[in-house]
Amino acid sequence: MSASRLKSFNYAVGMFGTSIPINMLKTYAAYFYVDMMGLTTKNVATILFIYTFIDAIDNPVYGFFSDRTRTRWGRRRPWLVVSTPLMVLGLVFFYNPPADMPLTALFYYAAVFYIFTGTLDSMVNANYGALFPELFTTDASRAVTNALRQAFQLLAMIISVALTPMVAGALGYGNTSIVYGFLGGAVILYMALTSREVPVREEDEKPELWHSIKSLFINRKFWIAGLANAFYSAAMSLVLASVPFFVKYALELPDSQATFLLAPVLIVAAGCVFIWAALVRKFSVIPVWRAALATLGAAFVALYFARCFTSALICSVLVGFGFSGVIATMDLIGAKIMDEDKAKYRLRREGIIASALGFMNRLNGLFVSLAFLLVNVLYGFESGEVPGSQPGSASRFLLTLFPMLLMAISLAFSFFINFKKEKAEGQDSPAAAAGGTGR
């Protein structure tokens, strides 16, 4: 394997590791605690609501300290090595609550370990995301590497999202969290130990917190891209979390059949992500990003009319195609925002920008929380024991109607952002290339 391919692989495979734990946490948290453990949809909505505001604080803080870190091992590696094992422990505790715990205590237990695991995931991803624009400096190299890492993410999602109903059916959610946690953690540590950062000297200027926050606050492109991705992310988070409900209550099939609806989404996305990357190289990022958002929105419209497993399966293929386009482009938008910030202020603060964009993305928790609250108010769906009189309509609302609205807003935001015409593509800069091969 050539040095450039090894560099891309070592970095991209990290997405496999970061995706497995958090996807299991966010996709099955509501189902596990509502349908199996007895909490209500209001309980889950409350946890998501609280976590969103905690995430508003922790993301910029993690990015800020990462940017200011100066060690012989680099800026990002120490944070990755420390936070990864803690995140794994949080996931394991979340899905292994003590037996016979009263519901009030169970609510607090779930809240503590959801927030603990989520905030450690923020720390991991702030540092992992900050490495991307620094290691890969051209649109061509970014498009290729990002396509590879998104393929790894989709492979992780096939395991941690699509296969989880079957795996958990055999092992239980507690043991599944142990397997997923340790697998994901091992891959993250491999990435951290083999991806070399571009050196930063001790005497180089360190970003200041107030100046960094102020510059982001007045950065119009940051807000537009962040909000567009927040609405898209909320739509997909809601879809992944509601498929088990849809299969059980709308299609009236065993919930384990959710695997056969989720798998096509992820398999098609994995197969198509390189097609979207090729389109980026031909047409540039912005128009391809908009086309992907529009495609995903149209897929939810089609899914609304699905009334049987076969039609839902066909629509899931279209969802996968649109999904692959968005994940193939959205990180490239973030990298361009980091490039412009570096050129304007002559500071390297990829960490705080990546974490701030990550926070904007995690605003999806507000919208997901609102969706679960609405199904309680509109349809009387409280829990697996009290599903209300219209559980099928409630699950269809979660899976299609609310995501349709979110995608329409996301697409609208995308038309308010543009970048200067890209320069001719070349190889990564010598500095970046020197920093990216494995040790």
Stockholm file with secondary structure:
# STOCKHOLM 1.0

chainA/1-439         MSASRLKSFNYAVGMFGTSIPINMLKTYAAYFYVDMMGLTTKNVATILFIYTFIDAIDNPVYGFFSDRTRTRWGRRRPWLVVSTPLMVLGLVFFYNPPADMPLTALFYYAAVFYIFTGTLDSMVNANYGALFPELFTTDASRAVTNALRQAFQLLAMIISVALTPMVAGALGYGNTSIVYGFLGGAVILYMALTSREVPVREEDEKPELWHSIKSLFINRKFWIAGLANAFYSAAMSLVLASVPFFVKYALELPDSQATFLLAPVLIVAAGCVFIWAALVRKFSVIPVWRAALATLGAAFVALYFARCFTSALICSVLVGFGFSGVIATMDLIGAKIMDEDKAKYRLRREGIIASALGFMNRLNGLFVSLAFLLVNVLYGFESGEVPGSQPGSASRFLLTLFPMLLMAISLAFSFFINFKKEKAEGQDSPAAAAGGTGR
#=GR chainA/1-439 SS CCHHHHHHHHHHTHHHHHHHHHHHHHHHHHIIIIIISCCCHHHHHHHHHHHHHHHHHHHHHHHHHHHHCCCTTCSSHHHHHHHHHHHHHHHHHHTSCCTTCCHHHHHHHHHHHHHHHHHHHHHHHHHHHHHHHHHCCSHHHHHHHHHHHHHHHHHHHIIIIISHHHHHHHHCHHHHHHHHHHHHHHHHHHHHHHCCCCCCCTTSCCCCHHHHHHHHHTCHHHHHHHHHHHHHHHHHHHHHHHHHHIIIIISCCCGGGHHHHHHHHHHHHHHHHHHHHHHHHHHCHHHHHHHHHHHHHHHHHHHHTCCSHHHHHHHHHHHHHHHHHHHHHHHHHHHHHHHHHHHHHCCCCHHHHHHHHHHHHHTHHHHHHHHHHHHHHHHCCCCSSCCCSCHHHHHHIIIIIHHHHHHHHHHHHHTTCCCCCCCCCCCCCHHHHHHHSCC
#=GC SS_cons         CCHHHHHHHHHHTHHHHHHHHHHHHHHHHHIIIIIISCCCHHHHHHHHHHHHHHHHHHHHHHHHHHHHCCCTTCSSHHHHHHHHHHHHHHHHHHTSCCTTCCHHHHHHHHHHHHHHHHHHHHHHHHHHHHHHHHHCCSHHHHHHHHHHHHHHHHHHHIIIIISHHHHHHHHCHHHHHHHHHHHHHHHHHHHHHHCCCCCCCTTSCCCCHHHHHHHHHTCHHHHHHHHHHHHHHHHHHHHHHHHHHIIIIISCCCGGGHHHHHHHHHHHHHHHHHHHHHHHHHHCHHHHHHHHHHHHHHHHHHHHTCCSHHHHHHHHHHHHHHHHHHHHHHHHHHHHHHHHHHHHHCCCCHHHHHHHHHHHHHTHHHHHHHHHHHHHHHHCCCCSSCCCSCHHHHHHIIIIIHHHHHHHHHHHHHTTCCCCCCCCCCCCCHHHHHHHSCC
//
